[in-house]
Amino acid sequence: MIGMDVTKAMRAILSYAAFIAGLGMQPALAQEGIEIPAPVLDEQGGNAQSEIAVVAGGCFWGVQGVFQHVDGVTNAVSGYAGGEADTAQYGLIGSGTTGHAEAVQVTFDPSKISYGRILQIYFSVAHDPTQLNFQGPDRGTQYRSAIFPASDEQAKIAKAYIGQLNAAKVYDAAIVTKIEPDRAFYPAEDYHQDYLTLNPTALYIVYNDLPKIENLKRLFPTAYRDDPILVSEARASN
């Protein structure tokens, strides 16, 4: 696991498991970290040097962390999508009443990685798309599985891929991911950015998110980059 001694990581996992058990919570058996087929329908290579994908799948710390380790991604920003600008604040969206989902805006180079490949990693590694309004210990519509397409083409590819995966019965249940077009993205507060990298020993990160990074490395070895592309570094280069 990244930046951690294995023994320390296992202790943290056991401590976190005991903590949530003490709260009467049981961790769900997530269908993530599984091998899935690439999308049949994908974008055709064009002349664009940069493209944006916005996805949501539970707490944004782990989703951001995954895409920061994907080669071809030039930035991944945690934030909110699905609601209005005036309520795009962490203290408000936690009520589950603002319409937002914790989301990640992924900026990528389409000459190095396609939108379809981004979605393949999203469905396979970043979260479990069969869980309705929750991921792991997190509950509420703000943790829903959702794709916020930036274009009609992205929406078409996402819809086709969900249909493809459902038809192939890749998962034990149907995919519940919503496609929500024409929704703005609002960056989250600075203290949420690069959270996985900055807090690798936090119990939540160890238990819920570092396994996602290991699954990315295992399932997508040619797309994995060891050094994450951080928000702080992207800002400094602009």
C-alpha positions as CSV (number, residue, x, y, z in Angstrom):
1,M,0.0,0.0,0.0
2,I,1.2,3.5,-0.9
3,G,3.4,5.1,1.7
4,M,2.6,2.6,4.4
5,D,4.3,-0.3,6.2
6,V,2.1,-3.4,5.6
7,T,1.8,-4.1,9.4
8,K,0.7,-0.6,10.1
9,A,-1.8,-0.8,7.3
10,M,-3.3,-4.0,8.6
11,R,-3.6,-2.5,12.1
12,A,-5.3,0.5,10.7
13,I,-7.8,-1.7,8.8
14,L,-8.6,-3.8,11.9
15,S,-9.0,-0.6,13.9
16,Y,-11.4,0.9,11.4
17,A,-13.4,-2.3,11.1
18,A,-13.8,-2.4,14.9
19,F,-14.8,1.3,14.8
20,I,-17.6,0.9,12.3
21,A,-18.7,-2.3,14.0
22,G,-19.0,-0.4,17.3
23,L,-21.4,2.0,15.5
24,G,-23.6,-0.9,14.4
25,M,-22.5,-0.6,10.8
26,Q,-21.5,-3.5,8.5
27,P,-19.2,-2.8,5.5
28,A,-21.0,-3.8,2.3
29,L,-19.5,-6.4,0.1
30,A,-18.4,-4.1,-2.8
31,Q,-18.2,-5.3,-6.3
32,E,-15.2,-3.3,-7.2
33,G,-11.7,-4.2,-8.3
34,I,-13.1,-6.7,-10.8
35,E,-12.1,-7.2,-14.4
36,I,-14.6,-5.8,-16.9
37,P,-14.6,-5.6,-20.7
38,A,-13.6,-2.3,-22.4
39,P,-16.5,-0.3,-24.0
40,V,-17.5,-1.4,-27.5
41,L,-18.5,2.2,-28.3
42,D,-15.8,4.8,-27.6
43,E,-14.6,8.2,-28.8
44,Q,-12.7,8.4,-32.1
45,G,-9.3,10.0,-31.8
46,G,-9.4,13.7,-32.7
47,N,-7.3,16.8,-32.5
48,A,-8.3,17.8,-29.0
49,Q,-5.3,18.1,-26.6
50,S,-7.5,18.1,-23.4
51,E,-10.9,16.7,-22.4
52,I,-12.9,16.6,-19.2
53,A,-14.9,13.8,-17.6
54,V,-17.0,14.3,-14.4
55,V,-17.9,11.2,-12.4
56,A,-19.3,10.4,-9.0
57,G,-19.0,7.2,-7.0
58,G,-19.1,7.7,-3.2
59,C,-16.6,9.8,-1.3
60,F,-14.5,11.8,-3.7
61,W,-11.2,11.2,-1.8
62,G,-10.9,7.7,-3.3
63,V,-12.2,8.5,-6.7
64,Q,-9.8,11.4,-7.0
65,G,-7.0,9.2,-5.7
66,V,-7.6,6.6,-8.4
67,F,-7.6,9.0,-11.3
68,Q,-4.5,10.8,-10.0
69,H,-2.7,7.6,-10.6
70,V,-3.9,7.1,-14.2
71,D,-1.5,7.8,-17.0
72,G,-2.9,10.4,-19.4
73,V,-4.8,12.2,-16.7
74,T,-3.5,15.7,-16.2
75,N,-5.6,16.7,-13.3
76,A,-8.3,15.3,-11.0
77,V,-10.3,17.7,-8.8
78,S,-12.7,16.8,-6.0
79,G,-15.9,18.7,-6.0
80,Y,-19.7,18.7,-6.3
81,A,-22.1,18.2,-9.3
82,G,-25.8,17.9,-9.6
83,G,-26.9,20.9,-7.6
84,E,-26.7,24.7,-7.6
85,A,-23.7,26.9,-7.0
86,D,-25.0,28.5,-3.8
87,T,-25.2,25.1,-2.0
88,A,-22.0,23.6,-3.3
89,Q,-20.4,23.5,0.1
90,Y,-19.4,20.5,2.1
91,G,-21.3,21.5,5.2
92,L,-24.5,21.7,3.2
93,I,-24.3,18.8,0.7
94,G,-23.8,16.4,3.6
95,S,-27.6,16.8,4.3
96,G,-28.3,15.0,1.1
97,T,-30.9,17.6,0.2
98,T,-29.0,19.9,-2.2
99,G,-29.0,17.6,-5.2
100,H,-25.2,17.4,-5.3
101,A,-23.0,14.3,-5.5
102,E,-19.4,14.2,-4.4
103,A,-17.8,14.2,-7.8
104,V,-14.4,14.3,-9.4
105,Q,-13.5,16.4,-12.5
106,V,-11.0,14.4,-14.5
107,T,-8.9,16.3,-17.1
108,F,-7.2,14.0,-19.5
109,D,-5.2,13.9,-22.8
110,P,-7.4,12.0,-25.3
111,S,-4.3,11.1,-27.3
112,K,-3.1,9.0,-24.4
113,I,-6.4,7.7,-22.8
114,S,-9.9,7.7,-24.2
115,Y,-13.2,8.6,-22.5
116,G,-14.2,5.0,-22.7
117,R,-11.1,3.9,-20.8
118,I,-11.8,6.5,-18.1
119,L,-15.2,4.9,-17.7
120,Q,-13.8,1.4,-17.6
121,I,-11.6,2.4,-14.7
122,Y,-14.5,4.2,-13.1
123,F,-16.8,1.2,-13.2
124,S,-14.1,-1.4,-12.4
125,V,-11.9,0.2,-9.8
126,A,-13.2,3.5,-8.5
127,H,-16.5,2.3,-7.0
128,D,-19.3,-0.3,-7.1
129,P,-21.9,0.9,-9.6
130,T,-24.6,-1.4,-8.3
131,Q,-24.9,0.3,-4.9
132,L,-27.8,2.8,-4.8
133,N,-27.0,6.0,-2.9
134,F,-24.2,4.6,-0.9
135,Q,-20.6,3.3,-1.1
136,G,-19.1,1.4,1.8
137,P,-20.0,3.2,5.1
138,D,-21.2,6.3,3.4
139,R,-25.0,6.8,2.9
140,G,-27.0,9.4,1.1
141,T,-27.7,10.7,-2.4
142,Q,-24.5,12.7,-2.2
143,Y,-22.7,9.4,-2.5
144,R,-24.6,8.2,-5.6
145,S,-23.1,6.7,-8.6
146,A,-23.4,9.2,-11.4
147,I,-21.8,10.4,-14.7
148,F,-22.1,14.1,-15.7
149,P,-21.3,14.1,-19.4
150,A,-19.7,17.1,-21.0
151,S,-21.2,16.4,-24.4
152,D,-23.8,14.4,-26.2
153,E,-21.1,12.0,-27.4
154,Q,-20.0,11.4,-23.8
155,A,-23.6,10.7,-22.8
156,K,-24.1,8.3,-25.7
157,I,-20.9,6.4,-24.8
158,A,-21.8,6.2,-21.1
159,K,-25.3,4.9,-21.8
160,A,-24.1,2.3,-24.3
161,Y,-21.4,1.1,-21.9
162,I,-23.9,0.7,-19.0
163,G,-26.1,-1.3,-21.4
164,Q,-23.1,-3.4,-22.5
165,L,-22.1,-4.2,-18.9
166,N,-25.6,-5.0,-17.8
167,A,-26.1,-7.3,-20.8
168,A,-22.9,-9.1,-20.1
169,K,-24.0,-9.6,-16.4
170,V,-20.6,-8.4,-15.2
171,Y,-22.1,-7.6,-11.8
172,D,-24.4,-9.6,-9.5
173,A,-27.0,-6.8,-9.7
174,A,-28.0,-4.1,-12.2
175,I,-25.9,-0.9,-12.6
176,V,-27.7,2.0,-10.9
177,T,-25.4,4.7,-12.3
178,K,-27.3,7.8,-13.3
179,I,-26.4,9.9,-16.4
180,E,-27.0,13.5,-15.5
181,P,-26.3,15.9,-18.4
182,D,-26.1,19.7,-18.3
183,R,-24.9,19.9,-14.7
184,A,-22.1,22.2,-13.5
185,F,-19.1,21.1,-11.5
186,Y,-18.0,23.1,-8.5
187,P,-14.5,22.4,-7.0
188,A,-14.5,21.3,-3.3
189,E,-12.7,23.1,-0.5
190,D,-8.9,23.0,-0.6
191,Y,-8.7,20.6,2.4
192,H,-10.4,17.9,0.3
193,Q,-7.9,18.1,-2.5
194,D,-5.2,15.4,-2.7
195,Y,-6.6,14.0,0.5
196,L,-5.6,10.4,-0.2
197,T,-2.0,11.3,-0.9
198,L,-1.7,13.6,2.1
199,N,-3.4,11.3,4.5
200,P,-2.3,7.7,3.6
201,T,-2.5,6.5,7.2
202,A,-6.0,7.8,7.9
203,L,-8.2,4.8,8.9
204,Y,-10.9,5.7,6.3
205,I,-8.3,5.9,3.5
206,V,-6.6,2.7,4.5
207,Y,-9.7,0.7,4.7
208,N,-11.8,2.1,1.8
209,D,-9.5,3.8,-0.7
210,L,-5.9,2.4,-0.8
211,P,-7.3,-1.0,-2.0
212,K,-8.7,1.0,-5.0
213,I,-5.1,2.1,-5.9
214,E,-3.9,-1.5,-5.6
215,N,-6.7,-2.7,-7.8
216,L,-5.9,-0.1,-10.4
217,K,-2.3,-1.2,-10.5
218,R,-3.3,-4.9,-10.8
219,L,-6.1,-4.5,-13.4
220,F,-4.7,-1.6,-15.5
221,P,-0.9,-2.0,-15.2
222,T,-0.2,-0.1,-18.5
223,A,-2.4,2.8,-17.4
224,Y,-1.1,3.0,-13.8
225,R,1.4,5.8,-12.9
226,D,3.2,5.4,-9.6
227,D,3.5,9.2,-8.9
228,P,0.1,10.8,-8.6
229,I,-0.7,14.0,-10.5
230,L,-1.7,16.3,-7.7
231,V,-4.0,19.4,-7.7
232,S,-1.3,21.4,-6.0
233,E,1.2,20.5,-8.7
234,A,-1.3,21.2,-11.5
235,R,-2.0,24.7,-10.1
236,A,1.7,25.4,-9.8
237,S,2.3,24.5,-13.4
238,N,-0.5,26.9,-14.7
